[in-house]
Amino acid sequence: MTVSAAQKIFADRVSRIEISATMAVTAEAAKLRAGGTNLVDFGAGEPHFATPRHIKDAAIAAIENNFTRYTMVSGIPELRKAIVERHAADFGSSYTPEETVFTTGGKLALFHAIQVLVDHGDEVVLPVPYWVSFKDIIQYAGGKPVYLETSEAENFRITAAAIERAITPRTKAIVLNSPSNPSGAVMAPADLEQVVRLAHARNIYLLLDECYAYLQFTGAPISGGSFTDCKEHLVILGSLSKTYAMTGWRAGFALAPKPIIQAMSKLQSQDTCSAAAFVQKAAIAALTGPQQCVTEMRDDYLSLRDQILTLLRDIPGVTCTVPDGAFYVYPNISAFLNSSNAGKDKVCTASELATRLLHEGHVVTVPGEAFGTREHIRLSYAVSHADVDEGLRRMKEFFAKLNK
Ligand code: PLP
């Protein structure tokens, strides 16, 4: 369809964003699957576990009890209490129920926070590699992402000094995500504290996406909320999706000073109204119930990480940093790009490599371009141990052929 300027259909804001790359990969894989192809899927970033029984039961009971009507926009009081108490118990933060809003997924909490804080022309510092949606959500609001390169040799470390260098008079916010999607890198507590204090001192909003906070493999999980004397410019974004295997329930939240929460709730009152009533009851069960399920799932991710790293290292030419959290590996595949002995089928970009890996190797991955780097692919290892074995066997075979 060619549309002249006079016939312009879509608002500018829509042209500033792209379809989520992970969703696009999922769609492409679904097409192949529908045609009967057996795929090993390392694409989607979601737990392979079922939602724990007690959480499902709470939702079922809520529906049976007709807890199915509109609720308060920012979430029922019991839930907001559960959110702040869970966070305080686990991270030593200090928020009141008025300083949290429950949302239809962590992505919406992030979307609302950016919408209420970032204006046209505002700069937002964003370390690379970044989670796909950060860039688009910032751009949708009219903001300008300022990319902060990190070094793979230093495990994609983010330091306060590097962030300080990226700050200009137009900087409105910094967005950080630790443990990171896609690299699995975890910020050192000292680095996190310095960044929190820097943002506080410079009156810059620090948006901390702590969606994988409970999936950290070494040391105690940390939160920027632990630095209770620096709350004024801090927005913590949380999600139940990964912690409790609840991706499809759409359950997330933000913790922030009351005026920010009020602005986010005002926006929410005009879009979703509130998260689904019975999902809120399920979220209470998740946050106040036994936390053993979280530890058990994390332990399995750790053993999957070790398994996938061992097998990746067995593929000549592939290198990979050791992720300390989340459930992703971000191998460097640069050895296979433009390789002269790849003949006419030369693979030039990570996207081309991921496409060929999908169609010829029948393994789903997400190319690094989606996360701001050109030499990587992302694999989500939230799959069975058998799938890790089979997927890596296929990848080894694929890479061996590519180099012939
Ligand atoms: N933040 C990060 C870094 C993520 O990886 C995701 C999901 O993949 C989200 C936020 C959104 O999670 P949800 O909207 O399912 O709560």
Boltz pocket constraint, residues with backbone or C-beta under 6 A from the ligand:
constraints:
  - pocket:
      binder: B
      contacts: [[A, 45], [A, 104], [A, 105], [A, 106], [A, 107], [A, 108], [A, 131], [A, 177], [A, 179], [A, 181], [A, 209], [A, 211], [A, 238], [A, 239], [A, 240], [A, 241], [A, 247], [A, 250], [A, 251], [A, 252]]
      max_distance: 6.0
